[in-house]
Amino acid sequence: MKLTLFRRLCLVATLVALCVIVLGAWVRLSHAGLGCPDWPGCYGHLTVGEAVENADRANAAFPERPLEADKALKEMIHRYFASGLGLLILAIAAVAWVNRRDPAQPMRLPGFLVALVVFQGLLGMWTVTLLVKPLIVTAHLVGGLTTMALCWWLALRVNRTTRPPGERGLRRLAVVGLVVLALQIMLGGWVSTNYSALACPDFPTCQKSFWPEMDFKAAFVLWRGLGIDYEGGVLDHPARVAIHFVHRLGAVVTALVLGFVAWRAIRSGQSRAVRMAGAVLAALVAVQWTVGPVMVMKALPLELATAHNGVAALLVLAVVALLRFLWTPKTLR
């Protein structure tokens, strides 16, 4: 069935949001989050090229963080993509407003997306100005995934008129799966922003133990005040081990929950779309459980670590698609 302009824009926005999330992971994992120490420009310029041409002036303005062109370029590429996503969401809201008399046209979600992307811009600014504070960076990640998920929800078309009896309870189970996945992604963001990915360099043990020395009290302090530079991390090793270890436990729980959701969708789904979403979800869980351990055992290569973030985003898309295909007309709007 032909997509409307609105749904086409939402689909493009979903793809761009996915790119922004992956680029954000690439920037964070290559320690380029402060490649441009100001915002929205880079060392007082709109492009990295201009900053490089005026490197002496740039370094004088930010003596504590000399210009590194490669890191600055990574950060600015991420910002350009994020800006493009913001423009796309404004276009989505504009098209929704033009079509507002159509009873099938969603209005609330496009309006919420505009507010969300503005808040995302603020989080992006605070990520830089508050020196990659873990709470802000993790919130920025969650906001990006939420933006992507909502765009995907609006892009998908549902033709069902009733919920078949065989799917009773499956939607509720999928909601549980999405909540568990969201919590696990937050834990993953906390691992990354506290530089804890290599706190357990072995697998399946951690520090050659199934219960290593850990400091849970220090590991999950959300706010440590202002003026602290978090690049490279500030936690002691036992606290980083605790964060990593909890994320591993969360991975087991998430895999079991999502695996069960996928099995139920494949087995009980009354439409091809529901069964396909379940199959894709099962495949992505298997891929993530392959990428995660290999990434740790190979000492966090940038490509695998970025892919780990990308697959997490694809898992969100798979669960959201499953929920969308299970939705009924009463709640489509």
N, C-alpha and C positions, 0 to 999 in steps of 0.2 A: 504494500500500500504506500502511495506517495506521501512523503513527509511534508508537512507544512513548513513554511519559512521559520516559524517559531521553533519547531522541533529540530530543524536543520541547525539553527543557531545553537540550540541546547546541546546537540551532538558535537558540534565543533568546540563549544566551550568545555565539554567533558574531556575531549582529547587534549585541548590546551591545558586544562587544569591538571591532567595526568602528567603532561610534560613539565609543568611548573613544580609539581611534587617531586618528580625524579630529579629535576635540575636542583631543587632545594637540597635534596639528599646529597647530590654530587658536590654542591658547594660546601655543605656542612662537613662531609666526610673528608674533603680535601683541605679542610681547615681554612676555607676562604670566606667564612661568614663575616669576617671583619676586613675583607679585602678592600672595601671602601668604607672608611670609618665614619663617614657622614651620610646624610640621607636628605633628599632623594638622589642627589648627584654623587660624584665620586671625586674626592679631594677638591670639591668646589667646581667640578666640571660635569657636563652632561655625558661625556664619553670618556672612555679610558685613554683613547688616543690623545685627547686634549690634556689629560692629566699627565701623560708621559712626556708630552712636549714641554710641559711646565713642571717637570719633576722637582726641581730645586725649590720652587715656590710651594709645591704640594707638601714636600717633606718638611719645610719650615713651618707650615701650618699645622702639621700633625707629626711632631718630632718623635712621639712615643710609638708611632706606627708608620715606618717608612713605606713608600709606595713599592708594592710588588705587582708588576703589571699582569702576570698570569693569574694571580688571585683576584685582582680587581676585575679582570675581564670575566671570570667565572661569575662573580657576584652581580655584575651589571647585566650579563646575559639572562640571569635569573630574574632580575628586576624588569627587564624589557618584556619577557614572556608574561610576567605577572601583570604588568600594565596592559598588555594586549588582552589578557583574560578579563581585566576590569572593564575595558571598552566593550568586549563581547557581552558581558552581563548587562551593561547599560543598554545595549542594543536589544537584548532579550526582553528587558523591562519595557522598552519603548514599543516593541512589537506587541507585547501583551496589552499595553495600554490602548494601542490603536484597535486591537481586536476585543476590547473589554465587553462589548455587547454580545459577543458570542458566548452562550452559556457553557460551552465546553472549554473555554479559554481559562487556564489557571491564572490567577491574579496575585494571590497572597505569596506564593513561593517566589515568583520573580521579584516582588518588592522586598522580601526578606533577603534574597540573594544580593541585592544592591547594598542593603545595610551590612550584610556579612562581608562583602568584598571591601567596603570602606573600613570596617574593623580590621580586616586582614592587612590592609595598608598600614594601619596604625601599629599592628603587631610587628609588621616588617620593619617599620621605623624603630620601634622599641627594641627589636632584636639587635639592631646596630647601636643605638644610643645607650642601651643598658648592658652592652658588652656581652652579648649572647647568653643572657641569663637563662638557665634551663627551663624555668617555668614558662617564660615568654616564648622561647623557641618551640617547646612542646605544644603550647597553645596554638602557635602559628601553624604547626604541622596538622593539628586536629582541625583547625579552621580551613586549611587547604583541602583536606580530605572531605570535610562537610560540604564545601563548595562544589567539589567534583561530584559527590554523591547526589546532591540536589539537582545539578545540571543533568545528570544521567537519568534521574527519576523523571524529570520533565521531558527528556528526549524519547523515552520509551513509550510505546503505544500499547494499550491494553484493550482487547476486544471482548473479553468475557462479560457476561451479564449476570451470572450467578456463581456461587462458590460450590463446586461439587462436594458431595458428602465425603468422598474419599480423601479430600484434602483438609478435613476438619482438624484443627490443631496444628497444621503445618505452618501456617502464617505466624502463629504465636511462637512456635519453635524457631522460625527464621529470625524473629525479632530478638529472641534470646541470643541467637548466634551473632547477630549484629552487635549487640551490647558487649558480649564477651570479646569479639574481635576488636571493638573500639578500645576496650580496656587494655588489651594486649598491645595494640598499636601505641597507646599512651606510654605503656611500660617501655616499648621499644624506643620511643622518642626520648624517654628519660635516660635510657642506657646511652644513647648517642650523645645527648647534650651534656651528660656528665662524664663522657669519654671512658665508658666502662665496657666497651665491646671486647677488649682484650684482657679484661680482668680475670677471665677464665679461658686460658689459651688451649685447653685440652677438652676432649669430648669422648664419652659422656660425663666423665668426671670434671671437677672444677678444682684447679690447683691440686690435682692428683688425689682428690678426696670427694666423696659423695656428700659431705657436709663440711665445707671449708670454714675457716675463720671469717666471720662476717659481722658488720656493724650496721644493723638495721635502723638504729636510732638516727644515725647521721645520714643514712642513705636517702631518706625520703623527707628531708627538710625542704619545704617548698620555697621558702623565702629567706634569704640570708642578708637582706639589706641591699643598699645601693652602693655603687662605686667599686664593685668587685669585678675584675676581669676574669670571666669564666673560660676563656679560650685555653684549651689544654686541660681544663678541669681543676677543681680545687679540693676534691675529696681525697681522704686517705684511702689506701688500697683496700682495707676490709670493707669500707662503705661501698666502693665500686664493685667489689665481689658480690656484696649483698644485692645490689641492683641487677647485676647480670644474672645471678642465680634465680631471683624472683621472675625475671623475664623468661628464663628457661622453663621454670615450672608453669608459667602462664602459657608458654608455647604448647606444652603437653595438654593442658586443659582446653586450650583453643582448638587444637587439632582434633581432640575427641569430640568436642561440641560441634564443630563445623563438619567433621566427618559424618556425625550422626544426622545433622541437618541435610547434608548432601544425599545420604543413603535414603532418608525418608522422602526427599524430593524425587529421586529417581524411581523409588518403589511406589510412592503414592500419588505422584503428579498425574493429573488427569489431562494435561495438555502437553504438547511437545515442548513448548517454551519452558514450562516448569521443570520438566525432566532434563532438558538441555542445560538450564541454569544449574541444576544439581550436579550434572556431570562435569561442567566447567569448574564448579566450586571444588569438587573432589580432586580434580586434576591439579588445581592451584594449591590446595593444601599439600599434596604430595610434592609439588615443585618447591614450595617454601620449606618443607621439612628436609629437602635435599640441599637447598642453597644455604640454609642457616648453619648446620654443622660444618659443611665444607668451608664456608666463609671463616669460621672460627679456626679450624685446623690449618688453614692456609694463611693465617695471621692477617685477616681483614684486607684482602686486596680490594682496591677501590671499585673495580667493576662488579665484583660479587656483592659488596656491601650496598652499592647503589641498586643492584638488581633486587636485593632483599627488600629494600624500601618499595621498589616498583611492584613487586609481586604482592606486597601488603596492600597497595592501592588497588591492584586488580582483584584481590579478595573482597575488598569493599564493594567494588563494582558488581562482582558476582552475587554477593548477598543482597545488594540493593535490587538487582535485576530479578532475583528470585522473589523478593517481597513485592515488587511491582507487578509481576505476573500472577501473584496470589491475591492482589488487591481486588476489591469489588467496586462497582460503579458509584456506590454511595460515598466512597471516600477517595475517589480518583482526584478530585479537584484540590 
